[in-house]
Amino acid sequence: MSRVSVPCHVKGTVALQVGDVRTSHGRPGVLVIDVTFPSVAPFELQEITFKNYYTAFLSIRVRQHTSMHTPAKWVTCLRDHCLMPNPHSEEGAQDYVSLFKHQSPSMTFPKWLSHPVPCEQPVPLLEGLPDPSRVSSEVQQMWALTEMIRASHTSARIGRFDVDGCYDLNLLSYT
Amino acid sequence: MSQEESDISLIIAQIVQKLKGSNLYAQLERQAWASLQRPEIKLESLKEDIKEFFKISGWEKKLQNAVYSELSVFPLPSHPAAPPEHLKEPLVYMRKAQGSWEKRILKSLNSMCTELSIPLARKRPVGEQKELLNKWNEMGTDEPDLSLFRPVYAPKDFLEVLINLRNPNYENGDSLSFRTHLGLIQVPLKVKDIPELKECFIELGLNTGQLGIDDSTQVPPELFENEHVRIGQKVLAEQDSAAAQQYVRQGSPTALRAELWALILNISSQPEDILYYEQLKTNVIQHDLLVDSLIYKDVKLTASNDDYYFVFEDYLYQVLLCFSRDTSVLSHFAYNSASPPKSYIRGKLGLEEYAVFYPPNGVIPFHGFSMYVAPLCFLYHEPSKLYQIFREMYVRFFFRLHSISSHPSGIVSLCLLFETLLQTYLPQLFYHLREIGAQPLRISFKWMVRAFSGYLATDQLLLLWDRILGYNSLEILAVLAAAVFAFRAVNLMEVTSLAAAEAVLADLSTLKVMPLLQIFLFATVT
């Protein structure tokens, strides 16, 4: 089953604040980001990927339509997922994060996305080790990737630092 | 596949990829082919029989050691969307700071080049090559005129850069308040406190035997030392890297240290390694680099003046000059926040096919760099082995002491750890020193940057470096620095100037590191 990224529109952040924005001095601790999927047919969401920038906790809510007659409902998929174990220090502050479907605790998946495929039984593992055929396919993938990189690399001969025997240099380059 | 399972298979795939290019892989293949001759290898159960053979003959252990080595050195594979810079250093502002610092170093080197009209690199004429080859073993007798050369930077220049590091997202306020850090480091990295350090360094506890404490002359050797030596010999016989690493947490017996460190660093002198070193030596003979003069100057200024290390002067040249030519060091830049300086062949500026790294290993030495090598000379006398050990120590540990990163063993974290420990557990001392204009980090920085080399007595230094290897972390340097301040606290409380404070802490050569560490971590009333 191949995965494709779904085009989405990420709106600007809106601060949730009690009181008048102009007069209160405190910085709001909660910001909301709206993500919409304009003109996309129903799909099964597997993974959300983003780069963090000093967000400590994340909650995700989706709005689902159950039928034409009942109004749309907001459902919480993820609540207070911790991205920074210590918000006053740098741990996790600028990490790349992926959230997967199976991390959402209540798994009645919103219907407007699609009818999700029922969970497959996991392949029984030997002593907690990953399935060898999966590993070998990963190795194949990595090998292919390395070959690609190597092919596009204009690298010097292994172990040699000169170019065709010449190491007569100008000055050091700043770029 | 669950997330953890796919993480593990990605790690396995990466390690397999790395090892496929290694000598070990070729050896295992040869051994597997050769084993087909053996009677116990049957065609029906070929895979199982070869695996069994590897287990019995010790080759499985070698493979285990290689895997363990990879796991210790390389960071875990990061998120697939993360670019390579993220692996070097995840925080953008730190990457930028490292980039600016590097630019300053390059400018400094370039201006030295133009002022002295000396090329960055030149091919030696044949006569000069012969001469150098002849005096390879006594390069120390050379007295070249190095007066015009100056070190590219000294630790105190680097400290100024670290002091000015700021996280643009961190609200600190302009005025001094309870929110601003009292120390010099102003970035909010996570550092361990004493309870966490006690958990981490649990083998240094009061109830565990230590070399450096329980092998002193007053303690009968039957109580700890004899048994510890016996276990050490067993670990060496088993040739198990992970066991060796665990073992040296309690210190390594002098007689076993060289072998134990080699086992932990997964260094075995194969003929290929000796050949590789000889190739590097040839590169030194053929090309003269500007950094060579920097190395000469550094050795003459530091190690040659040191009572313990001056005898090793020639070894230091033999290691450091070859180190500069070693392109295999370039691979560590994948996880080092620093990047190797780039240059172009004369007349080919901007043409990528003529782009090279300078020096070939990408590392520009600074004032004191040779002190990373000097203590190792006590352990290893064969130049290629000494070289391999130093190179591995550098790409595992020492590079973190002079690059700007958020890594827990990076110099920034060590500085913050030192300051935080001092502020939390010796607040009066910290406040007093700050009031008299003697910020403690200004004194302890140089100790940590050099991993205490040249400041402690050699036997004590080696006991300290045992723990660096044992815990695969440099945090012990910050803890020791704080412990030294704690030890001399009474004298320090009486001084009234930075110079006087420095005088109190000028001579560390009589200190015994293990009792200091143990008392600071486990026996101080907090």
Interface residues (C-beta under 8 A of the other chain):
Chain A: R27 T49 K51 Y53 Y54 N86 H88 S89 E90 E91 A93 Q94 D95 Y96 V97 S98 F100 H102 P122 L125 L129 P130 D131 R134 V135 E138 V139 Q141 M142 W143 T146 T154 A156 I158 G159 R160 F161 D162 V163 C166 Y167 D168 L169 N170 L171 L172 S173 Y174 T175
Chain B: M1 S2 Q3 E5 S6 I8 S9 L10 I12 A13 Q14 V16 Q17 S78 H79 A81 A82 H86 P90 L91 V92 K103 L106 K107 L109 N110 C113 T114 P119 L120 A121 R122 K123 N167 N169 E171 V187 P188 L189 K190 Y276 Q279 N283 H287 R325 T327 S328 P341 K342 S343 Y344 I345 R346 G347 L349 E352 E353 Y354 A355 V356 F357 Y358 P360 S406
